[in-house]
Amino acid sequence: MELNMYVTRREHVFATMDEQSCAVFFAGEAVKRSSDATYPFSVNRNFFYLTGLDENGLILLMVKTSQGVKEILYIHKTDEVHEKWVGRTMRDEQATQISGIKLVETIPQFEHNFSRGIYFNTLNTVYIDAERYDVEARPFEGENFAKRVKDLYPGLNVVNLNMTINRMRSLKSPAEVAQLKKAIEITRYGIEAILKNLKPGMKEYEAAAYFKFELALRNARESFDTIAASGPEARILHYVRNDRTIQDGDLILFDLGAEYGHYCADISRTFPASGKFTPRQKELYNIVLLAQKRVIEAVKPGVTLQSLNEIVKETYRVEAVKAKVIEKPEQIDEIYYHGVSHLLGLDTHDVGQVEAMVLKPGHVITVEPGLYSAKEGVGIRIEDNVRVTEQGYEVLSPDILKEIDEIEAFMSR
């Protein structure tokens, strides 16, 4: 990613801030797993979006006063003994080269500099980045910092900048689209590795392992836990046990994606375990494929996600009844019970999505109709990643197999 991209993003944040204010962003910490072990560190995506830096504990302080703006990055103090255990930490010049932030200090200096700004009455407002997906979720560092600021400085105005950053992130630059395309390309390699080895009798987790291995070969990781759902398990939207034995005649639904450079692919495909679709499986698969193609053709600026979802339902009201998957149109909720699209980017379910959302050029969305029948013991989902352009759309995942004849030909090699 280009350095000036991070500089420009921070300039946009400064433009939203009042004078005599500061904004604080945290990279986050590794989450404790057990004993002295932690889960792999995953950087706060908004911090990464503004700096391009991926290291735990870092802090970004942005200050805006009548004299102008200033940005300070706080990194770990070099500790050669500690580095013998965990490896080399980021140096000042490296942080500046990546982020474009010239003033770099050590993390312990943050509290001192922040409190001095309050003490000398140069700051009236503190902007924080507090993200909470639901009320039961563990609070992130920005929220904890906001609580501490309110307790220590009750006269300060504390404002959440999270939605501002989210709106910025929802529109993807050409460089971001290029990163997404790379993640999607790696995903394609992983899917093809699955197809080369897929057969009845193997466990679902064995099939998923081929995908994970292909990602590791390309310095990528999973965007989310891979779903490898065979037979009736495919009716469970977020099935992650992946422990069923794949049976001859099963369809197996894969929902998976590579994360590369922190950008996430999200692809779903449904394949016949034996390498050939039965006539009935073809009939059901083609209903979903028809719905997906109709939705993709409808993608353009000004369209709402709700209207795209309605296209799926309109298709099923006719085709699912005709195929006797359901007896009447009113039963659609029995076979289709999720939305057709969500935003995609630094997060798989990316930020910036709102109720009654209207598509704009720069949005990247998934298009993922599904059909799930308890009666037939089957679940089918077909998902591609699509960029909204000025004129309409661009499918970012056109080379991933999804036509029946292409799938069968590939699996017969």
Summary of the structure (lengths in Angstrom):
residues: 413
radius of gyration: 24.1
end to end distance: 38.6
largest distance: 76.5
contacts: 1353
relative contact order: 0.11
helix: 40%
strand: 21%
